[in-house]
């Protein structure tokens, strides 16, 4: 049994010539219907002749080339125009004469190269036809010939308009696809920055500290163990990120918000950053967009504290309620640098090798602002009076209760 729902799909899979062939054959067949004889396109005053052998040639030239009207539009319009001219001069007028209008529309819509040359050649050919008709009949009216030419030019113009509309749609789709790819690249870059920077920063700080612990084997072992643990967490987070970016993967494991924050705090403590975590309320399970954004705010803030204010006390406060999540991360001063472009610098208590650390490119906080703003929230960063730095985020949860 034929599935009628798949017929259009199968039809569009056929070659374009095969799909245009029924139009050509249908128009040729209609030329032999007596009731349609007076509905053909005609120019000039020559009397009509009955259908005979030469008329078959004229009809074939006028109709059959329509099968290649999209594959070879220049060939199509040339052959159809030739058949039309032969039919007008010989008086073999029929319904097939309407093919010239279809050929002109198709040429205007599908001809890619030498459009002006083809249009000029058709115009010159029409002038020759008009002169020939005038000499044969002696009763041609210039206004009728001009009107017919304008109608044929309109047919070409309709095709050109269809072409420009199609090109504009293709360009729009390409632009949308490029914007989508750019947005996806930005999202991936932001996710990689959030995941990688925090872990790598912690590993660098821990490794730098380990250089000064060679005389204390126990502490050195603890420091190297912390580096290894951080590396394993980084690998796990990267795997989860890659799973989330893979649309066909369904096995990604998301860390619950509360547990994720505690892991971040513990990792920063292992890197030598004194961090106090205060949580008020209960985070949602599983984590939604607001909880994920809050996690990233804390992660980026602790990363910057490690880079630019290592060793200085940092307080993390997260407040959950029905309407929004409030996150505040405060790092004590004084500091000479900035936090990811605007925060405290490394002070006397910084880890070895962290003095004069650059402020960063600002990608982290900029990405956070975009992420929070996309959820309808706000992210504020400011310097404290003592030279420290505060990151404050308010993220709506989307709940209306």
ROLUM-633877 format. One line per 2 residues: their letters; for each residue x, y, z of N, C-alpha, C, O. Coordinates in steps of 0.2 Angstrom, whole numbers. Each point is the difference from the previous one (the first is absolute). Layout:
<recs>
a) X/Y/Z/X/Y/Z/X/Y/Z/X/Y/Z ~ ...;
</recs>
This chain:
<recs>
xx) 4/-6/0/-4/6/0/4/6/0/5/1/4 ~ -6/4/-8/4/6/-1/-2/5/6/-6/1/1;
xx) 11/1/2/-1/5/5/0/7/-3/4/3/-2 ~ -11/0/2/-1/6/-3/4/6/3/1/5/-3;
xx) 0/-6/9/4/6/4/7/0/-2/3/6/0 ~ 0/-11/-3/7/1/-3/0/1/-7/6/1/-3;
xx) -11/0/0/0/1/-8/3/7/-1/5/0/-4 ~ -7/6/8/4/6/-2/7/-1/1/4/3/-3;
xx) -1/-6/9/7/-1/1/3/-3/-6/6/2/-2 ~ -9/-8/0/3/-4/-6/0/4/-6/5/0/-4;
xx) -10/4/3/0/5/-6/5/5/0/3/1/-5 ~ -1/2/10/5/5/1/7/-3/-1/5/3/-1;
xx) -4/-10/2/6/-3/-1/2/-1/-7/5/-2/-2 ~ -10/2/-2/1/-1/-7/4/5/-3/0/6/2;
xx) 3/-7/-8/4/5/-4/-5/5/-2/-6/-1/-2 ~ 9/8/2/-5/5/-2/-2/0/-7/-6/2/-1;
xx) 9/-5/-3/-2/-1/-7/-6/-5/0/-5/2/-4 ~ 5/-7/8/-6/-5/0/-6/4/3/-5/-1/-2;
xx) 6/5/7/-5/4/3/-3/5/-5/-6/2/1 ~ 10/1/-5/-3/5/-5/-3/-3/-6/-3/3/-4;
xx) 5/-9/3/-3/-4/-6/-8/0/-1/-2/1/-5 ~ -1/-2/11/-8/0/-1/-2/7/-2/-5/0/-4;
xx) 8/5/6/-3/7/-3/1/0/-7/-4/2/-4 ~ 10/-4/1/1/0/-7/-5/-4/-4/-3/2/-5;
xx) 2/-8/7/-4/-5/-3/-8/3/1/-4/-1/-5 ~ 3/3/10/-7/2/1/-2/6/-4/-5/1/-3;
xx) 10/4/2/-2/6/-4/0/-2/-7/-4/2/-4 ~ 8/-7/2/0/-2/-7/-6/-4/-2/-3/1/-5;
xx) 0/-5/10/-6/-3/-1/-6/4/0/-5/-1/-4 ~ 5/7/8/-5/5/0/-1/3/-7/-5/3/-2;
xx) 11/-3/-2/0/4/-6/-5/-4/-5/-2/3/-5 ~ 0/-9/6/-4/-4/-5/-7/0/3/-4/-3/-3;
xx) 2/7/8/-7/0/2/-3/6/-3/2/5/0 ~ -7/-7/-4/-3/6/-4/-3/5/4/0/6/-2;
xx) -2/-7/8/-3/5/4/5/5/2/-2/6/2 ~ 8/-8/-2/6/5/3/3/3/-6/5/4/2;
xx) -7/-5/-8/4/3/-6/0/8/1/5/3/-2 ~ -10/0/4/0/7/0/3/3/6/-1/6/1;
xx) 4/-10/3/2/3/6/8/0/1/3/0/5 ~ 0/0/-11/7/0/-1/3/7/0/-4/5/-1;
xx) 10/-4/2/4/6/-1/1/2/-7/3/-4/-3 ~ -5/10/1/1/1/-7/2/8/-1/-3/4/3;
xx) 7/-3/-8/2/7/-2/0/0/-7/1/-4/-4 ~ -4/10/1/-1/1/-7/-7/-2/-2/-4/-2/4;
xx) 3/4/-10/-7/-1/-3/0/-6/-5/-5/0/-4 ~ 10/-4/3/0/-5/-5/-6/-5/2/-1/-2/6;
xx) -3/-1/-11/-5/-4/2/3/-7/2/5/-2/-2 ~ -9/-2/6/2/-6/2/-1/-5/-5/-5/0/-4;
xx) 9/-5/4/0/-6/-4/-1/-6/4/1/-1/6 ~ -4/-4/-9/-2/-6/3/6/-4/2/6/1/-2;
xx) -7/-6/7/6/-4/2/2/-5/-5/-4/-4/-2 ~ 10/4/0/3/-4/-5/7/-2/2/2/0/6;
xx) 1/-3/-10/7/-3/1/5/6/3/3/-1/5 ~ -3/6/-8/5/6/2/-3/2/7/4/2/4;
xx) -10/-2/-3/-3/2/7/3/-4/5/1/2/6 ~ 0/-9/-7/2/-4/5/8/2/2/1/-1/6;
xx) 2/3/-11/7/2/2/0/6/4/4/1/5 ~ -8/4/-7/-1/6/4/-2/-1/7/3/2/5;
xx) -8/-7/-4/-2/-1/7/5/-4/4/1/2/6 ~ 3/-6/-9/6/-4/3/5/5/2/2/0/6;
xx) 0/5/-10/5/5/2/-3/5/5/4/2/4 ~ -10/-1/-4/-3/5/5/-1/-4/7/1/4/5;
xx) -2/-10/-5/-2/-3/7/5/-5/3/2/1/6 ~ 1/-5/-10/5/-5/2/6/3/4/2/-3/5;
xx) 1/9/-7/6/3/3/-2/2/7/5/1/4 ~ -11/-1/-2/-2/2/7/2/-5/5/1/1/6;
xx) 1/-7/-8/2/-6/4/7/2/3/2/-2/5 ~ 2/7/-8/7/2/2/-1/7/2/6/3/0;
xx) -11/0/2/-1/7/1/4/2/6/2/6/1 ~ -1/-11/4/4/2/6/7/-3/0/5/3/2;
xx) -4/-8/-6/7/-3/-1/4/5/-5/6/2/1 ~ -9/-1/-7/4/4/-5/-5/6/-2/-3/-1/-6;
xx) 2/6/10/-5/5/-2/1/4/-6/-4/2/-4 ~ 11/-1/2/1/4/-6/-2/-4/-6/-3/2/-5;
xx) 5/-9/5/-2/-4/-5/-8/-1/-1/-2/1/-6 ~ -1/-1/12/-7/-1/-1/-3/7/-3/-5/-1/-4;
xx) 6/7/7/-3/6/-3/2/1/-7/-4/3/-4 ~ 10/-5/2/2/1/-7/-4/-5/-5/-3/2/-5;
xx) 2/-8/7/-4/-5/-4/-7/2/0/-4/0/-5 ~ 1/2/11/-7/1/0/-1/7/-4/-5/0/-4;
xx) 9/5/4/-1/6/-3/1/-2/-8/-4/3/-4 ~ 8/-7/2/1/-2/-7/-7/-3/-2/-2/2/-6;
xx) 0/-7/10/-7/-3/-2/-6/5/-1/-4/0/-4 ~ 4/5/9/-5/5/0/1/4/-6/-6/2/-3;
xx) 12/0/1/0/4/-6/-2/-3/-6/-3/3/-4 ~ 5/-10/4/-2/-4/-6/-8/0/-1/-2/0/-5;
xx) -1/-1/11/-7/-1/0/-3/7/-2/-6/-1/-3 ~ 8/6/6/-3/7/-2/1/1/-8/-5/3/-3;
xx) 11/-4/1/1/2/-7/-4/-5/-5/-3/2/-5 ~ 2/-9/7/-3/-4/-4/-8/-1/1/-3/-2/-4;
xx) 1/6/9/-7/0/2/-2/-6/4/-6/-1/0 ~ 10/-3/2/-2/-6/4/-1/2/8/5/-1/4;
xx) -10/4/-3/-2/3/7/-3/-6/4/-5/-3/-3 ~ 7/2/9/-3/-5/4/1/2/7/3/5/2;
xx) -6/-9/3/1/1/7/7/-1/2/2/3/5 ~ 2/-6/-9/7/-1/1/4/6/0/5/1/3;
xx) -8/5/-6/4/6/0/0/3/7/5/4/1 ~ -9/-6/4/1/2/7/7/-2/3/2/3/5;
xx) 1/-8/-8/7/-2/3/5/6/0/5/-1/4 ~ -6/5/-9/5/6/0/0/4/6/6/2/3;
xx) -11/-1/0/-1/4/7/3/-4/5/4/2/5 ~ -5/-9/-5/3/-4/6/7/-1/-1/4/1/5;
xx) -1/-1/-11/7/0/-1/3/6/2/6/0/3 ~ -9/6/-4/3/6/2/0/1/8/5/2/2;
xx) -10/-4/1/0/0/7/6/-5/3/3/2/5 ~ -3/-8/-8/5/-4/2/7/2/-1/5/0/4;
xx) -4/3/-10/7/3/-1/2/6/5/5/0/2 ~ -10/4/-1/1/5/5/2/-2/7/3/3/4;
xx) -6/-9/-2/0/-3/6/6/-4/1/3/0/5 ~ -1/-4/-10/6/-5/1/6/1/-4/5/-3/1;
xx) -5/8/-6/6/2/-3/5/3/4/-1/5/3 ~ 7/-8/-2/5/3/4/5/4/-3/2/5/3;
xx) 0/-6/-9/6/3/-4/-3/3/-6/-5/-2/-3 ~ 8/8/1/-1/3/-7/-8/2/0/-3/-1/-6;
xx) 1/3/11/-8/2/0/-1/6/-5/-5/0/-4 ~ 9/5/4/0/6/-4/0/-2/-7/-3/2/-5;
xx) 8/-7/3/1/-2/-7/-6/-3/-2/-2/1/-6 ~ -1/-6/10/-6/-4/-3/-6/5/0/-3/0/-5;
xx) 2/5/9/-5/5/0/1/4/-7/-5/1/-3 ~ 11/1/2/1/4/-6/-1/-4/-6/-3/3/-5;
xx) 5/-9/5/-1/-4/-6/-8/-2/-2/-2/1/-5 ~ -1/-2/11/-8/-1/-1/-3/7/-2/-5/-1/-5;
xx) 7/6/7/-3/7/-2/2/1/-8/-5/2/-3 ~ 11/-3/1/2/0/-7/-4/-4/-4/-3/1/-6;
xx) 2/-8/8/-4/-5/-4/-7/3/0/-3/-1/-5 ~ 0/4/10/-7/2/-1/-1/6/-5/-5/0/-3;
xx) 10/4/3/0/5/-5/0/-3/-7/-4/2/-4 ~ 8/-7/3/0/-3/-7/-7/-3/-1/-2/0/-6;
xx) -1/-4/11/-6/-3/-1/-5/6/-1/-5/-2/-5 ~ 5/7/8/-5/5/-1/0/3/-7/-5/1/-4;
xx) 11/0/1/1/2/-7/-2/-5/-5/-3/2/-5 ~ 4/-8/7/-2/-5/-5/-8/-1/0/-2/-1/-5;
xx) -1/2/11/-7/0/0/-3/5/-4/-5/0/-3 ~ 8/6/4/-3/6/-4/1/-1/-7/-5/2/-4;
xx) 10/-5/1/1/-1/-7/-5/-5/-2/-2/1/-6 ~ 1/-6/10/-4/-5/-3/-8/2/0/-3/-2/-4;
xx) 1/6/9/-7/2/1/-1/7/-3/-6/1/-3 ~ 10/3/4/0/7/-2/-5/4/4/-2/5/-2;
xx) -1/-8/8/-5/3/4/2/0/7/-5/1/4 ~ 11/-1/-2/2/-1/7/0/7/3/2/5/-3;
xx) -4/-4/9/-1/6/4/6/0/5/1/-5/4 ~ 3/11/-4/6/0/4/-2/0/7/3/-3/4;
xx) -9/6/-2/-2/0/7/-1/-7/3/2/-2/6 ~ -5/-2/-10/-1/-7/2/6/-4/0/1/-4/5;
xx) 4/5/-9/6/-3/0/4/2/6/3/-4/4 ~ -3/10/-2/4/3/6/-4/-3/6/4/-2/5;
xx) -10/2/-5/-4/-3/6/2/-7/1/1/-2/6 ~ -1/-2/-11/2/-7/1/7/-1/2/2/-4/5;
xx) 3/8/-7/7/0/2/0/2/8/4/-3/4 ~ -8/8/-2/0/2/7/-3/-6/4/3/-1/6;
xx) -8/-2/-8/-3/-6/4/6/-6/0/0/-3/6 ~ 3/2/-11/6/-5/0/5/2/5/3/-4/4;
xx) -1/11/-4/5/2/4/-2/0/8/4/-1/4 ~ -11/2/-3/-3/-1/7/1/-7/2/2/-2/6;
xx) -3/-3/-11/1/-7/2/7/-2/2/1/-3/5 ~ 4/6/-8/7/0/2/1/3/6/4/-3/5;
xx) -7/9/-4/1/3/7/-3/-3/6/3/0/5 ~ -9/-4/-6/-2/-4/5/5/-6/2/1/-1/6;
xx) 2/-2/-11/5/-5/1/6/3/4/2/-3/5 ~ 0/9/-7/5/3/3/-1/2/8/4/-1/4;
xx) -10/3/-3/-3/1/7/0/-6/4/2/0/6 ~ -4/-6/-9/0/-6/3/7/-2/2/2/-3/5;
xx) 3/4/-10/7/-1/1/3/4/6/3/-3/5 ~ -5/9/-5/3/4/6/-3/-2/6/4/0/6;
xx) -10/-2/-5/-3/-2/6/3/-6/2/1/-1/6 ~ 0/-4/-10/4/-6/1/7/1/3/2/-3/5;
xx) 1/7/-8/7/2/2/0/3/7/4/-2/4 ~ -9/7/-3/0/3/6/-2/-5/6/3/0/5;
xx) -7/-5/-7/-1/-5/5/6/-5/2/1/-1/6 ~ 2/0/-11/6/-4/1/5/4/4/3/-3/4;
xx) -2/9/-6/5/4/4/-2/1/8/4/0/4 ~ -11/0/-3/-3/1/6/2/-7/4/2/1/6;
xx) -3/-6/-9/1/-7/3/7/0/2/2/-3/5 ~ 3/5/-10/7/-1/2/2/5/5/4/-2/5;
xx) -7/8/-4/1/4/5/-2/-2/7/4/0/5 ~ -10/-3/-5/-3/-3/6/5/-6/2/1/-1/6;
xx) 1/-3/-11/4/-6/2/7/3/3/3/-3/5 ~ 0/8/-8/6/3/2/-1/3/7/5/-1/4;
xx) -10/4/-3/-1/3/7/-1/-6/5/2/1/6 ~ -6/-6/-8/-1/-6/5/7/-3/1/1/-2/6;
xx) 3/1/-11/7/-3/1/4/5/5/4/-2/4 ~ -4/8/-5/4/5/4/-3/0/7/4/0/5;
xx) -10/0/-4/-3/-1/7/2/-6/3/1/0/6 ~ -1/-6/-10/2/-6/3/7/0/2/2/-3/5;
xx) 3/6/-9/7/0/1/1/5/7/4/-2/4 ~ -8/7/-4/1/4/6/-2/-4/6/3/1/6;
xx) -9/-5/-6/-2/-4/6/5/-5/2/1/-1/5 ~ 2/-2/-11/5/-5/2/6/3/3/3/-3/5;
xx) -1/9/-8/6/3/3/-1/2/7/4/0/5 ~ -10/2/-3/-2/3/7/0/-6/4/3/0/6;
xx) -6/-6/-8/0/-6/4/7/-3/2/2/-1/5 ~ 2/1/-11/7/-2/1/4/5/5/4/-3/4;
xx) -5/9/-5/3/5/5/-2/-1/7/4/-1/4 ~ -10/0/-3/-3/-1/7/3/-7/3/2/0/6;
xx) -2/-5/-10/2/-7/3/8/0/0/2/-2/6 ~ 2/4/-11/7/-1/0/3/5/4/5/-2/4;
xx) -6/8/-4/3/5/3/1/-1/8/5/1/3 ~ -11/-3/0/0/-1/7/5/-5/2/4/0/5;
xx) -5/-6/-8/4/-6/2/8/2/-2/4/-2/4 ~ -3/4/-10/7/2/-1/3/5/4/6/-1/2;
xx) -9/6/0/2/5/5/2/-3/7/5/1/2 ~ -10/-6/0/2/-3/6/6/-4/0/4/-1/4;
xx) -3/-3/-10/5/-4/-1/7/4/0/5/-2/3 ~ -5/7/-6/6/5/-1/2/2/7/6/0/2;
xx) -11/2/2/1/3/7/3/-6/4/5/1/4 ~ -8/-7/-4/2/-5/4/7/-2/-2/4/-2/4;
xx) -3/1/-11/7/-2/-2/5/5/2/6/-2/2 ~ -7/9/-2/5/5/2/1/-1/7/6/1/2;
xx) -11/-2/2/1/-1/7/4/-6/2/4/0/4 ~ -5/-5/-8/4/-7/1/8/1/-1/4/-3/3;
xx) -2/8/-7/7/1/-1/3/2/6/6/-1/1 ~ -9/4/4/3/3/6/-1/-5/6/1/2/6;
xx) -4/-8/-8/-1/-5/6/5/-6/-1/-2/-5/3 ~ 7/5/-6/5/-6/-1/3/-2/7/1/-6/1;
xx) -1/11/3/3/-2/7/-5/-3/5/1/-2/5 ~ -8/2/-7/-5/-3/4/-4/-5/-4/-5/2/-4;
xx) 8/-8/4/-3/-5/-5/-8/-1/1/-3/-1/-5 ~ 1/1/12/-7/-1/1/-4/5/-4/-5/-1/-3;
xx) 7/8/4/-4/5/-3/1/0/-8/-5/1/-3 ~ 10/-3/1/2/-1/-7/-5/-5/-3/-3/1/-5;
xx) 2/-7/9/-4/-5/-3/-7/2/0/-4/-1/-5 ~ 1/5/10/-6/3/0/-1/4/-6/-6/0/-3;
xx) 11/5/2/-1/5/-5/-1/-4/-7/-4/2/-4 ~ 9/-7/3/-1/-3/-7/-6/-5/0/-3/0/-6;
xx) 1/-2/11/-7/-4/0/-5/5/-2/-5/-2/-4 ~ 5/8/7/-5/5/-2/0/2/-7/-5/0/-4;
xx) 11/0/1/1/2/-7/-3/-6/-4/-4/1/-5 ~ 5/-7/7/-3/-6/-4/-7/0/0/-4/-1/-5;
xx) 1/2/11/-7/0/1/-3/6/-4/-6/-1/-3 ~ 9/7/3/-3/5/-4/0/-2/-8/-5/1/-3;
xx) 11/-4/1/0/-3/-7/-6/-5/-2/-2/1/-5 ~ 1/-5/10/-5/-5/-1/-7/3/0/-4/-1/-5;
xx) 3/6/9/-6/4/-1/-1/4/-6/-5/0/-3 ~ 11/3/0/-1/3/-6/-1/-5/-6/-4/2/-4;
xx) 6/-8/5/-1/-5/-6/-8/-2/1/-3/0/-5 ~ 1/-1/11/-7/-1/1/-5/5/-3/-5/-1/-3;
xx) 7/7/5/-4/6/-2/0/1/-8/-5/1/-3 ~ 11/-2/0/0/0/-7/-4/-5/-4/-3/1/-5;
xx) 3/-7/8/-4/-5/-3/-7/1/1/-4/-1/-5 ~ 2/4/10/-7/2/1/-2/5/-5/-5/0/-3;
xx) 10/5/2/-2/6/-5/0/-3/-7/-5/2/-3 ~ 9/-7/1/0/-2/-6/-6/-4/-1/-3/0/-6;
xx) 0/-4/11/-6/-4/-1/-6/5/-1/-4/-1/-4 ~ 4/7/8/-5/5/-1/0/3/-7/-5/1/-2;
xx) 11/0/-1/0/3/-6/-1/-5/-6/-2/2/-6 ~ 2/-9/8/-2/-5/-5/-8/-1/0/-2/-3/5;
xx) -1/5/-10/-8/0/0/-2/-7/0/-6/-2/2 ~ 10/-3/-4/-2/-7/0/1/-4/6/-1/-6/1;
xx) 4/9/4/2/-3/6/-5/1/6/-2/6/1 ~ 0/-11/2/-5/1/5/3/-2/7/-4/-1/5;
xx) 11/0/-4/2/-3/6/4/5/4/4/-2/5 ~ -5/9/-6/4/5/3/-2/0/7/-6/-1/2;
xx) 10/2/3/-1/0/7/1/7/2/5/3/0 ~ -11/0/3/1/7/3/0/0/7/-3/-4/4;
xx) 8/8/-1/1/0/7/-5/5/3/-2/5/-3 ~ -1/-7/9/-5/4/3/3/6/2/6/0/2;
xx) -10/6/-2/3/6/2/3/0/7/6/3/0 ~ -9/-5/5/3/0/7/7/-3/0/5/2/2;
xx) -5/-9/-5/6/-4/0/5/3/-4/6/0/2 ~ -8/3/-8/5/4/-4/3/5/3/6/1/-1;
xx) -9/4/5/3/5/3/5/-2/6/5/3/1 ~ -7/-8/2/4/-3/6/7/-2/-3/5/0/3;
xx) -6/-4/-9/6/-2/-4/5/6/-2/6/-1/1 ~ -9/6/-3/4/6/-2/3/3/6/6/2/-1;
xx) -9/-1/6/3/3/6/5/-5/3/6/3/2 ~ -7/-9/-2/5/-5/2/6/0/-4/6/0/2;
xx) -7/1/-9/6/0/-4/4/6/1/6/0/0 ~ -9/6/1/3/6/1/4/0/7/6/3/0;
xx) -9/-6/5/4/-1/6/6/-4/-1/5/1/3 ~ -5/-7/-6/5/-4/-2/6/4/-3/6/-1/1;
xx) -8/6/-5/5/4/-4/3/6/5/4/4/-2 ~ -7/-4/8/3/5/5/-4/6/0/2/5/3;
xx) -8/-5/-5/-4/6/0/-5/-1/6/-5/-5/0 ~ 5/9/5/-5/-1/6/-7/3/-2/-1/6/-2;
xx) -4/-11/1/-6/2/-2/-6/-3/5/1/-5/2 ~ -5/10/-1/-6/-2/4/-6/0/-4/-2/5/-4;
xx) -2/-10/4/-6/-1/-3/-6/0/4/-1/-3/5 ~ -4/8/-7/-7/0/4/-5/-1/-5/-1/4/-5;
xx) -4/-9/6/-5/-1/-4/-7/1/4/0/-3/6 ~ -4/6/-9/-7/2/3/-5/-3/-5/0/2/-6;
xx) -5/-6/9/-5/-3/-5/3/-7/-3/5/-2/2 ~ -10/0/-6/2/-7/-3/0/1/-7/-5/2/-3;
xx) 10/-4/-1/1/0/-7/-5/-5/-3/-2/-5/3 ~ 0/6/-9/-5/-5/-4/4/-6/-2/6/1/-1;
xx) -9/-6/0/2/-6/-2/-4/-3/-6/-6/-1/2 ~ 8/-1/-8/7/2/-2/1/7/-1/-5/4/0;
xx) 11/-2/-1/2/7/-1/-3/3/-7/0/-4/-5 ~ -3/9/6/-2/4/-6/5/5/-2/5/0/2;
xx) -8/4/-7/5/5/-3/2/5/5/6/2/0 ~ -10/0/5/2/5/5/5/-3/4/5/4/2;
xx) -6/-10/1/5/-3/4/7/-1/-4/5/1/4 ~ -5/-3/-10/6/-1/-4/3/7/0/7/0/0;
xx) -10/5/-2/3/7/0/3/2/7/5/3/0 ~ -9/-4/5/3/1/7/7/-4/1/5/3/3;
xx) -5/-9/-5/6/-4/0/6/3/-3/5/1/2 ~ -7/2/-8/6/3/-5/2/6/4/6/2/-1;
xx) -11/2/4/2/7/3/5/-2/6/6/3/0 ~ -7/-8/4/4/-2/5/7/-2/-3/5/1/3;
xx) -5/-5/-8/6/-3/-3/4/5/-2/6/0/1 ~ -8/5/-5/4/5/-3/3/4/5/5/3/0;
xx) -9/-1/5/2/5/6/6/-4/4/5/4/1 ~ -6/-10/0/5/-4/4/7/0/-4/5/0/2;
xx) -6/-1/-9/5/-1/-4/4/7/0/6/0/0 ~ -9/5/-1/3/7/0/3/1/7/6/3/0;
xx) -9/-5/5/3/1/7/7/-4/1/4/3/2 ~ -4/-9/-5/6/-4/0/5/3/-4/6/1/2;
xx) -7/2/-8/5/3/-4/2/7/2/6/1/0 ~ -10/3/3/2/7/2/0/2/7/2/5/2;
xx) -5/-10/2/0/2/7/1/-6/4/-3/-2/5 ~ 8/-2/-7/1/-7/3/2/1/8/4/4/1;
xx) -7/-8/3/1/0/7/-4/5/4/0/0/6 ~ -4/4/-9/-4/5/3/-7/-3/1/-3/-3/-4;
xx) 0/4/10/-6/-3/2/-6/2/-5/0/6/-3 ~ -4/-11/1/-5/1/-5/-7/-3/3/0/-6/3;
xx) -5/10/-3/-6/-3/2/-5/-1/-6/-1/5/-4 ~ -2/-10/4/-5/-2/-5/-7/-1/4/-1/-4/4;
xx) -4/8/-7/-7/0/3/-5/-1/-5/0/3/-5 ~ -4/-9/5/-5/-1/-5/-7/-1/4/0/-4/5;
xx) -4/8/-8/-7/0/3/-5/-2/-5/-1/3/-5 ~ -3/-9/7/-5/-3/-5/-7/2/3/-1/0/6;
xx) -3/3/-11/-7/0/2/-4/-1/-6/2/-3/-5 ~ -9/4/5/-4/-2/-5/1/4/-6/-2/-3/-6;
xx) 4/9/6/0/4/-5/7/1/-3/1/1/-6 ~ 4/-1/10/7/2/-3/5/-4/5/-1/-2/5;
xx) 7/2/-8/6/-2/3/5/6/1/1/3/-5 ~ 1/-2/11/5/6/1/6/-3/2/1/-4/4;
xx) 4/6/-8/7/-3/1/5/6/2/0/5/-4 ~ 3/-5/9/5/5/2/7/-3/1/0/-4/5;
xx) 5/6/-8/7/-2/1/4/6/2/1/4/-5 ~ 2/-4/11/4/6/2/7/-3/2/1/-4/4;
xx) 4/8/-7/7/-2/2/3/6/3/-1/6/-2 ~ 5/-7/8/3/5/4/5/3/-4/4/-3/-5;
xx) -2/10/6/5/4/-3/6/0/5/-1/-3/6 ~ 6/7/-6/0/4/-6/4/-4/-6/2/-5/1;
xx) -3/8/-7/3/-3/-6/2/5/-5/-3/5/-1 ~ 8/-6/-3/2/5/-5/-2/-1/-7/0/4/-4;
xx) -2/-11/3/-3/-1/-7/-7/0/0/-3/4/4 ~ 0/-7/-9/-7/0/-1/-3/-8/-1/4/-4/-1;
xx) -10/3/3/-3/-6/-1/-3/-1/-7/-5/3/-1 ~ 8/-7/-3/-2/-1/-7/-1/7/-3/-5/1/-4;
xx) 9/3/5/-1/7/-3/-2/5/4/1/6/-1 ~ -3/-7/8/-3/5/4/1/-2/7/-3/4/4;
xx) 6/-9/-2/0/-2/7/7/1/3/4/3/-2 ~ -3/-6/8/6/1/4/6/-3/-3/-1/-5/-4;
xx) 7/7/5/6/-3/-2/3/-4/5/-3/-1/5 ~ 9/-2/-7/3/-4/5/4/4/5/4/4/-2;
xx) -5/-6/8/3/4/5/6/-4/3/2/-4/-3 ~ 0/7/9/6/-4/3/-1/-7/2/4/-4/0;
xx) -11/2/1/-1/-6/1/-1/-5/-5/-2/-6/1 ~ 3/8/-8/-1/-4/-5/5/-6/0/5/0/3;
xx) -7/-5/-7/4/-6/-1/6/2/-4/0/5/-4 ~ 6/-9/5/6/1/-4/-2/0/-7/-3/-5/-2;
xx) 6/9/-2/-1/0/-7/-6/4/-2/-2/1/-6 ~ -3/1/11/-6/4/-2/0/7/0/-4/3/-2;
xx) 10/0/4/1/7/1/0/3/-7/3/-2/-5 ~ -7/7/4/0/4/-6/-4/-4/-5/1/1/-6;
xx) -6/-5/8/-4/-4/-5/-4/4/-4/-3/5/3 ~ 2/-6/-9/-4/5/-4/-7/-1/2/-2/-5/3;
xx) -2/10/-5/-7/1/2/-4/-5/-4/-6/-1/2 ~ 8/-1/-8/-4/-5/-4/-3/4/-6/0/6/0;
xx) -3/-10/-4/-3/3/-6/-7/3/1/-3/4/-4 ~ 0/-6/10/-7/3/1/-5/-5/-3/-6/2/1;
xx) 8/-7/-4/-5/-5/-3/-5/-3/5/-6/-1/-1 ~ 9/-1/7/-4/-3/5/-6/4/2/-6/-2/0;
xx) 7/8/3/-5/4/2/-5/2/-5/-6/1/1 ~ 9/1/-7/-4/1/-6/-5/-5/-2/-6/1/-1;
xx) 9/-7/1/-5/-6/-1/-5/-1/6/-6/-2/-2 ~ 8/3/8/-5/0/5/-5/5/0/-6/-2/1;
xx) 7/8/-3/-5/5/-1/-5/-2/-6/-6/1/1 ~ 9/-4/-6/-5/-2/-5/-4/-6/2/-6/0/-1;
xx) 9/-5/5/-4/-5/2/-6/2/5/-5/-2/-1 ~ 7/6/6/-5/3/5/-5/4/-4/-6/-1/2;
xx) 8/5/-6/-5/5/-4/-5/-4/-4/-5/2/-1 ~ 8/-8/-2/-5/-4/-4/-5/-3/4/-6/-2/-2;
xx) 7/1/9/-5/-2/4/-4/5/4/-5/-1/4 ~ 6/8/-6/-4/5/2/3/3/7/-3/3/4;
xx) 9/-5/-3/3/2/7/6/5/-1/0/3/-6 ~ 3/-1/11/5/5/0/6/-2/4/0/-4/4;
xx) 6/6/-7/7/-1/3/3/6/1/1/4/-4 ~ 1/-3/10/4/6/2/7/-1/3/0/-5/4;
xx) 5/8/-6/6/-1/3/3/7/2/-1/5/-3 ~ 4/-5/9/2/7/3/6/-2/5/1/-5/3;
xx) 3/11/-2/6/-1/4/-3/2/7/-4/5/1 ~ 7/-8/4/-2/2/7/5/5/3/5/2/-3;
xx) -7/1/8/4/6/3/7/-2/2/4/4/0 ~ -3/-11/2/6/-2/2/4/-2/-6/6/-3/1;
xx) -8/4/-7/4/-3/-6/-2/-7/-2/2/-2/-5 ~ -7/-1/9/-2/-6/-2/-5/0/-6/-1/6/-3;
xx) -3/-11/2/-4/0/-6/-6/-4/1/0/-5/4 ~ -6/7/-7/-6/-3/2/-4/-2/-7/0/4/-4;
xx) -2/-10/3/-4/-2/-5/-7/-1/2/-1/-5/5 ~ -4/8/-7/-7/-1/2/-5/-1/-6/0/3/-5;
xx) -3/-9/5/-5/-2/-5/-7/-2/3/0/-3/5 ~ -5/6/-9/-7/-2/2/-3/-4/-7/0/3/-5;
xx) -2/-9/6/-2/-4/-5/-7/-2/1/-1/-4/4 ~ -4/6/-8/-6/-3/0/-1/-7/-1/4/-3/-4;
xx) -8/-1/8/-1/-7/-1/-5/-1/-5/-1/-6/-2 ~ -3/11/0/-6/-2/-4/-6/-2/3/-5/-1/-3;
xx) 5/0/10/-6/-2/3/-5/6/1/3/5/2 ~ -9/-6/-2/-5/5/1/-3/0/7/-5/3/2;
x) 7/-8/2/-4/-1/6/2/5/5/-2/0/6;
</recs>
